[in-house]
Amino acid sequence: MSGYSGDGYTARVQVELLSPEGEVRSLHDYEVVLPRISDISKIIDKSDQLLGWAYNSGLEGMLAFAEAEVDFSGWDLSAAKEAMKQAGYSPFVRRGAAADRGSRAHDTLEMCARGDPELEIHRFIDKVPKENQGYCWAAVDWYAHEAPEPILVEESVVSLQHGFAGTLDLYSKRGEPTVGKGLVLTDAKTSKDVYPEMAMQLGGYAIGLEELGFPVDTASILLLRADGTYKEVFLEPDRAAFLHALDLYRSFTQTKAAVKAAKEEA
């Protein structure tokens, strides 16, 4: 695996051609671009969640402006959009902020799993924006409480059988194989809740891990919260749903390419 680009993961595949006696006759290297697990999961309609989130962002902005006694007279739609953007209430600005907090929280979890010195982790969190520090402290608290034995941390997994790849957060050993124990696949989130498509995403990681020889006893979504608390929800990875989503993703990708070509020819 050589890493992620804008089009997906680039995987290096080595193919051996054998003689009838089992001797290697020739060796060929290929590079293939594979879709990401997270992109495949986006094929699921989440418009209800996103509409509510965008609506709430706008309302929060309006209330903030009203509290500050902002004079709206003379504003047109463009001016209102720009004001919302500058004040940080635009859904697009908030989406970027959500990605940033998720990245900082994942970095913290990775530092814990690597066994970085406690002082170094604390210094890292001190440099994180105040509003995002709680998510990081939640990761530290969870790791200290659960004490997983990390096997894979922020590692790429690839399925050449099904043609996809992704980067998992944590695959660790946590006691005997019961609920929440054994070999556990953990995906950290800074969202407000656990959603059904997360089980499907776990299914993709589980398929990739198992193809690479890493069995999965159970899996969990680790919700990291702004107030420094966490909630871990154990889910059965939905492998079947993920493979259906992969089929739909491929079909729709072909449809988009065909529509684009037709428009260019028209």
Number of C-alpha atoms within 10 A of each C-alpha: 14 10 14 18 10 5 10 18 25 19 21 14 12 10 11 12 12 12 10 8 6 8 10 11 10 10 10 9 9 9 13 14 17 21 21 21 27 16 14 23 21 13 14 14 10 11 9 8 10 12 12 11 13 17 11 14 18 17 12 14 18 16 11 14 16 12 9 9 9 10 9 11 6 6 11 9 8 9 12 13 15 13 16 20 16 11 13 15 23 18 19 13 14 16 12 11 14 14 12 15 22 20 15 19 28 23 19 24 26 19 19 21 21 12 11 12 10 12 9 11 19 14 10 16 21 12 9 16 12 10 10 22 22 22 27 31 24 24 27 24 18 20 15 11 9 9 14 20 16 18 14 18 18 16 13 19 25 28 19 15 9 15 15 24 29 25 18 23 20 23 26 20 21 17 13 11 14 11 13 20 16 19 24 27 27 23 21 19 23 22 14 10 13 17 12 10 18 19 23 26 24 28 23 33 33 27 27 26 20 14 16 13 9 15 17 20 19 21 27 21 21 22 21 29 23 19 14 17 17 20 14 18 14 17 21 14 24 20 18 13 17 23 17 12 21 23 14 15 19 12 11 13 11 12 12 11 10 12 11 11 11 10 8 8 7 5
